Amino acid sequence: DKDDQVRTAASFAIGNAAFHSDALYNRLGAAVGPLVALLSDSLPNTKSNAACALGNLLLHSGKLWPRLKKEKCTEKLLDIATADAQKSCQLAALQSLRVASKRKECVEYLVELRALRRLEDHTEDLRERVHGPNSKARPQTVAASRASQTQAAIGHCSRLIRSLAAAEQNRMSSPS
């Protein structure tokens, strides 16, 4: 839709419908393509809502995983999580990737995408922005809310890194 408010509200409504159970997943599956397209929206609220909605479509089951994979949802969420200029969009994408990381098939795909390295690099960049190079000190010069968002992003990245590192380790130790 060309109306900003309609796109924002629609992406929010779809995410809300998917959040409560997978009962509507079959009907909501048709929204995957448009939601993935909204990951490129110029409005941060719309992009964040779309990212969260896509994560919610994996929250209760992996029923829609094939469709999400076909639409390159994971790749786009990873791009937003590690490179978007808006912290709110990064956080939404990271939260959705964490939801996806609860599903074995999604973790395996993230490993294939070499997401671990990208998340490690991004986490290091975030830490340097907040604390300065090689510092573990608490932020002092960064505004509190921005530092809080950055700390949340670091937390999500760290949890994803642990999941992906374990998956990579299992993959390497499994007989071929």
MODELLER restraints for C-alpha pairs under 7 A, 6 or more apart:
rsr = mdl.restraints
at = mdl.atoms
rsr.add(forms.Gaussian(group=physical.xy_distance, feature=features.Distance(at['CA:1:A'], at['CA:7:A']), mean=6.19, stdev=0.5))
rsr.add(forms.Gaussian(group=physical.xy_distance, feature=features.Distance(at['CA:7:A'], at['CA:46:A']), mean=6.42, stdev=0.5))
rsr.add(forms.Gaussian(group=physical.xy_distance, feature=features.Distance(at['CA:8:A'], at['CA:45:A']), mean=6.47, stdev=0.5))
rsr.add(forms.Gaussian(group=physical.xy_distance, feature=features.Distance(at['CA:8:A'], at['CA:46:A']), mean=4.38, stdev=0.5))
rsr.add(forms.Gaussian(group=physical.xy_distance, feature=features.Distance(at['CA:8:A'], at['CA:49:A']), mean=6.86, stdev=0.5))
rsr.add(forms.Gaussian(group=physical.xy_distance, feature=features.Distance(at['CA:11:A'], at['CA:35:A']), mean=6.84, stdev=0.5))
rsr.add(forms.Gaussian(group=physical.xy_distance, feature=features.Distance(at['CA:11:A'], at['CA:46:A']), mean=6.71, stdev=0.5))
rsr.add(forms.Gaussian(group=physical.xy_distance, feature=features.Distance(at['CA:11:A'], at['CA:49:A']), mean=5.47, stdev=0.5))
rsr.add(forms.Gaussian(group=physical.xy_distance, feature=features.Distance(at['CA:11:A'], at['CA:50:A']), mean=5.18, stdev=0.5))
rsr.add(forms.Gaussian(group=physical.xy_distance, feature=features.Distance(at['CA:11:A'], at['CA:53:A']), mean=6.60, stdev=0.5))
rsr.add(forms.Gaussian(group=physical.xy_distance, feature=features.Distance(at['CA:12:A'], at['CA:49:A']), mean=5.27, stdev=0.5))
rsr.add(forms.Gaussian(group=physical.xy_distance, feature=features.Distance(at['CA:12:A'], at['CA:53:A']), mean=6.89, stdev=0.5))
rsr.add(forms.Gaussian(group=physical.xy_distance, feature=features.Distance(at['CA:14:A'], at['CA:53:A']), mean=6.14, stdev=0.5))
rsr.add(forms.Gaussian(group=physical.xy_distance, feature=features.Distance(at['CA:15:A'], at['CA:52:A']), mean=6.35, stdev=0.5))
rsr.add(forms.Gaussian(group=physical.xy_distance, feature=features.Distance(at['CA:15:A'], at['CA:53:A']), mean=3.61, stdev=0.5))
rsr.add(forms.Gaussian(group=physical.xy_distance, feature=features.Distance(at['CA:15:A'], at['CA:56:A']), mean=5.95, stdev=0.5))
rsr.add(forms.Gaussian(group=physical.xy_distance, feature=features.Distance(at['CA:18:A'], at['CA:24:A']), mean=6.69, stdev=0.5))
rsr.add(forms.Gaussian(group=physical.xy_distance, feature=features.Distance(at['CA:18:A'], at['CA:25:A']), mean=6.70, stdev=0.5))
rsr.add(forms.Gaussian(group=physical.xy_distance, feature=features.Distance(at['CA:18:A'], at['CA:56:A']), mean=5.40, stdev=0.5))
rsr.add(forms.Gaussian(group=physical.xy_distance, feature=features.Distance(at['CA:18:A'], at['CA:57:A']), mean=5.60, stdev=0.5))
rsr.add(forms.Gaussian(group=physical.xy_distance, feature=features.Distance(at['CA:19:A'], at['CA:56:A']), mean=5.20, stdev=0.5))
rsr.add(forms.Gaussian(group=physical.xy_distance, feature=features.Distance(at['CA:19:A'], at['CA:59:A']), mean=6.96, stdev=0.5))
rsr.add(forms.Gaussian(group=physical.xy_distance, feature=features.Distance(at['CA:21:A'], at['CA:60:A']), mean=6.06, stdev=0.5))
rsr.add(forms.Gaussian(group=physical.xy_distance, feature=features.Distance(at['CA:22:A'], at['CA:60:A']), mean=5.54, stdev=0.5))
rsr.add(forms.Gaussian(group=physical.xy_distance, feature=features.Distance(at['CA:22:A'], at['CA:61:A']), mean=6.59, stdev=0.5))
rsr.add(forms.Gaussian(group=physical.xy_distance, feature=features.Distance(at['CA:25:A'], at['CA:57:A']), mean=6.81, stdev=0.5))
rsr.add(forms.Gaussian(group=physical.xy_distance, feature=features.Distance(at['CA:29:A'], at['CA:64:A']), mean=6.53, stdev=0.5))
rsr.add(forms.Gaussian(group=physical.xy_distance, feature=features.Distance(at['CA:32:A'], at['CA:68:A']), mean=6.54, stdev=0.5))
rsr.add(forms.Gaussian(group=physical.xy_distance, feature=features.Distance(at['CA:33:A'], at['CA:71:A']), mean=6.28, stdev=0.5))
rsr.add(forms.Gaussian(group=physical.xy_distance, feature=features.Distance(at['CA:35:A'], at['CA:50:A']), mean=5.34, stdev=0.5))
rsr.add(forms.Gaussian(group=physical.xy_distance, feature=features.Distance(at['CA:36:A'], at['CA:71:A']), mean=6.99, stdev=0.5))
rsr.add(forms.Gaussian(group=physical.xy_distance, feature=features.Distance(at['CA:36:A'], at['CA:73:A']), mean=5.97, stdev=0.5))
rsr.add(forms.Gaussian(group=physical.xy_distance, feature=features.Distance(at['CA:38:A'], at['CA:46:A']), mean=6.82, stdev=0.5))
rsr.add(forms.Gaussian(group=physical.xy_distance, feature=features.Distance(at['CA:38:A'], at['CA:47:A']), mean=5.74, stdev=0.5))
rsr.add(forms.Gaussian(group=physical.xy_distance, feature=features.Distance(at['CA:38:A'], at['CA:50:A']), mean=6.05, stdev=0.5))
rsr.add(forms.Gaussian(group=physical.xy_distance, feature=features.Distance(at['CA:39:A'], at['CA:47:A']), mean=4.81, stdev=0.5))
rsr.add(forms.Gaussian(group=physical.xy_distance, feature=features.Distance(at['CA:39:A'], at['CA:50:A']), mean=6.16, stdev=0.5))
rsr.add(forms.Gaussian(group=physical.xy_distance, feature=features.Distance(at['CA:39:A'], at['CA:51:A']), mean=6.56, stdev=0.5))
rsr.add(forms.Gaussian(group=physical.xy_distance, feature=features.Distance(at['CA:40:A'], at['CA:47:A']), mean=6.68, stdev=0.5))
rsr.add(forms.Gaussian(group=physical.xy_distance, feature=features.Distance(at['CA:41:A'], at['CA:47:A']), mean=5.62, stdev=0.5))
rsr.add(forms.Gaussian(group=physical.xy_distance, feature=features.Distance(at['CA:44:A'], at['CA:86:A']), mean=6.88, stdev=0.5))
rsr.add(forms.Gaussian(group=physical.xy_distance, feature=features.Distance(at['CA:44:A'], at['CA:89:A']), mean=6.23, stdev=0.5))
rsr.add(forms.Gaussian(group=physical.xy_distance, feature=features.Distance(at['CA:47:A'], at['CA:89:A']), mean=6.44, stdev=0.5))
rsr.add(forms.Gaussian(group=physical.xy_distance, feature=features.Distance(at['CA:48:A'], at['CA:88:A']), mean=6.68, stdev=0.5))
rsr.add(forms.Gaussian(group=physical.xy_distance, feature=features.Distance(at['CA:48:A'], at['CA:89:A']), mean=4.82, stdev=0.5))
rsr.add(forms.Gaussian(group=physical.xy_distance, feature=features.Distance(at['CA:48:A'], at['CA:92:A']), mean=5.35, stdev=0.5))
rsr.add(forms.Gaussian(group=physical.xy_distance, feature=features.Distance(at['CA:51:A'], at['CA:77:A']), mean=6.91, stdev=0.5))
rsr.add(forms.Gaussian(group=physical.xy_distance, feature=features.Distance(at['CA:51:A'], at['CA:92:A']), mean=5.77, stdev=0.5))
rsr.add(forms.Gaussian(group=physical.xy_distance, feature=features.Distance(at['CA:51:A'], at['CA:93:A']), mean=5.36, stdev=0.5))
rsr.add(forms.Gaussian(group=physical.xy_distance, feature=features.Distance(at['CA:51:A'], at['CA:96:A']), mean=6.42, stdev=0.5))
rsr.add(forms.Gaussian(group=physical.xy_distance, feature=features.Distance(at['CA:52:A'], at['CA:92:A']), mean=5.64, stdev=0.5))
rsr.add(forms.Gaussian(group=physical.xy_distance, feature=features.Distance(at['CA:52:A'], at['CA:93:A']), mean=6.89, stdev=0.5))
rsr.add(forms.Gaussian(group=physical.xy_distance, feature=features.Distance(at['CA:52:A'], at['CA:96:A']), mean=5.73, stdev=0.5))
rsr.add(forms.Gaussian(group=physical.xy_distance, feature=features.Distance(at['CA:54:A'], at['CA:96:A']), mean=6.86, stdev=0.5))
rsr.add(forms.Gaussian(group=physical.xy_distance, feature=features.Distance(at['CA:55:A'], at['CA:96:A']), mean=4.05, stdev=0.5))
rsr.add(forms.Gaussian(group=physical.xy_distance, feature=features.Distance(at['CA:55:A'], at['CA:97:A']), mean=6.84, stdev=0.5))
rsr.add(forms.Gaussian(group=physical.xy_distance, feature=features.Distance(at['CA:55:A'], at['CA:99:A']), mean=5.88, stdev=0.5))
rsr.add(forms.Gaussian(group=physical.xy_distance, feature=features.Distance(at['CA:55:A'], at['CA:100:A']), mean=6.51, stdev=0.5))
rsr.add(forms.Gaussian(group=physical.xy_distance, feature=features.Distance(at['CA:57:A'], at['CA:64:A']), mean=6.81, stdev=0.5))
rsr.add(forms.Gaussian(group=physical.xy_distance, feature=features.Distance(at['CA:58:A'], at['CA:64:A']), mean=6.91, stdev=0.5))
rsr.add(forms.Gaussian(group=physical.xy_distance, feature=features.Distance(at['CA:58:A'], at['CA:99:A']), mean=6.79, stdev=0.5))
rsr.add(forms.Gaussian(group=physical.xy_distance, feature=features.Distance(at['CA:58:A'], at['CA:100:A']), mean=6.21, stdev=0.5))
rsr.add(forms.Gaussian(group=physical.xy_distance, feature=features.Distance(at['CA:59:A'], at['CA:99:A']), mean=6.10, stdev=0.5))
rsr.add(forms.Gaussian(group=physical.xy_distance, feature=features.Distance(at['CA:62:A'], at['CA:103:A']), mean=6.96, stdev=0.5))
rsr.add(forms.Gaussian(group=physical.xy_distance, feature=features.Distance(at['CA:77:A'], at['CA:93:A']), mean=5.16, stdev=0.5))
rsr.add(forms.Gaussian(group=physical.xy_distance, feature=features.Distance(at['CA:80:A'], at['CA:89:A']), mean=6.74, stdev=0.5))
rsr.add(forms.Gaussian(group=physical.xy_distance, feature=features.Distance(at['CA:80:A'], at['CA:90:A']), mean=5.59, stdev=0.5))
rsr.add(forms.Gaussian(group=physical.xy_distance, feature=features.Distance(at['CA:80:A'], at['CA:93:A']), mean=6.21, stdev=0.5))
rsr.add(forms.Gaussian(group=physical.xy_distance, feature=features.Distance(at['CA:81:A'], at['CA:90:A']), mean=4.21, stdev=0.5))
rsr.add(forms.Gaussian(group=physical.xy_distance, feature=features.Distance(at['CA:81:A'], at['CA:91:A']), mean=6.75, stdev=0.5))
rsr.add(forms.Gaussian(group=physical.xy_distance, feature=features.Distance(at['CA:81:A'], at['CA:93:A']), mean=5.08, stdev=0.5))
rsr.add(forms.Gaussian(group=physical.xy_distance, feature=features.Distance(at['CA:81:A'], at['CA:94:A']), mean=5.39, stdev=0.5))
rsr.add(forms.Gaussian(group=physical.xy_distance, feature=features.Distance(at['CA:82:A'], at['CA:90:A']), mean=6.79, stdev=0.5))
rsr.add(forms.Gaussian(group=physical.xy_distance, feature=features.Distance(at['CA:82:A'], at['CA:119:A']), mean=6.76, stdev=0.5))
rsr.add(forms.Gaussian(group=physical.xy_distance, feature=features.Distance(at['CA:82:A'], at['CA:122:A']), mean=5.75, stdev=0.5))
rsr.add(forms.Gaussian(group=physical.xy_distance, feature=features.Distance(at['CA:84:A'], at['CA:90:A']), mean=6.03, stdev=0.5))
rsr.add(forms.Gaussian(group=physical.xy_distance, feature=features.Distance(at['CA:87:A'], at['CA:149:A']), mean=6.73, stdev=0.5))
rsr.add(forms.Gaussian(group=physical.xy_distance, feature=features.Distance(at['CA:91:A'], at['CA:153:A']), mean=5.74, stdev=0.5))
rsr.add(forms.Gaussian(group=physical.xy_distance, feature=features.Distance(at['CA:94:A'], at['CA:156:A']), mean=6.15, stdev=0.5))
rsr.add(forms.Gaussian(group=physical.xy_distance, feature=features.Distance(at['CA:95:A'], at['CA:156:A']), mean=6.85, stdev=0.5))
rsr.add(forms.Gaussian(group=physical.xy_distance, feature=features.Distance(at['CA:98:A'], at['CA:160:A']), mean=6.18, stdev=0.5))
rsr.add(forms.Gaussian(group=physical.xy_distance, feature=features.Distance(at['CA:100:A'], at['CA:106:A']), mean=5.75, stdev=0.5))
rsr.add(forms.Gaussian(group=physical.xy_distance, feature=features.Distance(at['CA:101:A'], at['CA:107:A']), mean=5.12, stdev=0.5))
rsr.add(forms.Gaussian(group=physical.xy_distance, feature=features.Distance(at['CA:107:A'], at['CA:164:A']), mean=6.59, stdev=0.5))
rsr.add(forms.Gaussian(group=physical.xy_distance, feature=features.Distance(at['CA:111:A'], at['CA:164:A']), mean=6.40, stdev=0.5))
rsr.add(forms.Gaussian(group=physical.xy_distance, feature=features.Distance(at['CA:111:A'], at['CA:168:A']), mean=6.57, stdev=0.5))
rsr.add(forms.Gaussian(group=physical.xy_distance, feature=features.Distance(at['CA:116:A'], at['CA:161:A']), mean=5.79, stdev=0.5))
rsr.add(forms.Gaussian(group=physical.xy_distance, feature=features.Distance(at['CA:116:A'], at['CA:164:A']), mean=6.04, stdev=0.5))
rsr.add(forms.Gaussian(group=physical.xy_distance, feature=features.Distance(at['CA:116:A'], at['CA:165:A']), mean=6.92, stdev=0.5))
rsr.add(forms.Gaussian(group=physical.xy_distance, feature=features.Distance(at['CA:119:A'], at['CA:157:A']), mean=6.04, stdev=0.5))
rsr.add(forms.Gaussian(group=physical.xy_distance, feature=features.Distance(at['CA:119:A'], at['CA:161:A']), mean=6.67, stdev=0.5))
rsr.add(forms.Gaussian(group=physical.xy_distance, feature=features.Distance(at['CA:120:A'], at['CA:161:A']), mean=6.92, stdev=0.5))
rsr.add(forms.Gaussian(group=physical.xy_distance, feature=features.Distance(at['CA:123:A'], at['CA:154:A']), mean=5.67, stdev=0.5))
rsr.add(forms.Gaussian(group=physical.xy_distance, feature=features.Distance(at['CA:123:A'], at['CA:157:A']), mean=6.35, stdev=0.5))
rsr.add(forms.Gaussian(group=physical.xy_distance, feature=features.Distance(at['CA:126:A'], at['CA:150:A']), mean=6.59, stdev=0.5))
rsr.add(forms.Gaussian(group=physical.xy_distance, feature=features.Distance(at['CA:126:A'], at['CA:154:A']), mean=6.84, stdev=0.5))
rsr.add(forms.Gaussian(group=physical.xy_distance, feature=features.Distance(at['CA:128:A'], at['CA:134:A']), mean=6.96, stdev=0.5))
rsr.add(forms.Gaussian(group=physical.xy_distance, feature=features.Distance(at['CA:130:A'], at['CA:139:A']), mean=5.65, stdev=0.5))
rsr.add(forms.Gaussian(group=physical.xy_distance, feature=features.Distance(at['CA:130:A'], at['CA:142:A']), mean=6.68, stdev=0.5))
rsr.add(forms.Gaussian(group=physical.xy_distance, feature=features.Distance(at['CA:130:A'], at['CA:147:A']), mean=6.59, stdev=0.5))
rsr.add(forms.Gaussian(group=physical.xy_distance, feature=features.Distance(at['CA:131:A'], at['CA:137:A']), mean=5.99, stdev=0.5))
rsr.add(forms.Gaussian(group=physical.xy_distance, feature=features.Distance(at['CA:131:A'], at['CA:138:A']), mean=6.53, stdev=0.5))
rsr.add(forms.Gaussian(group=physical.xy_distance, feature=features.Distance(at['CA:131:A'], at['CA:139:A']), mean=5.47, stdev=0.5))
rsr.add(forms.Gaussian(group=physical.xy_distance, feature=features.Distance(at['CA:139:A'], at['CA:147:A']), mean=6.91, stdev=0.5))
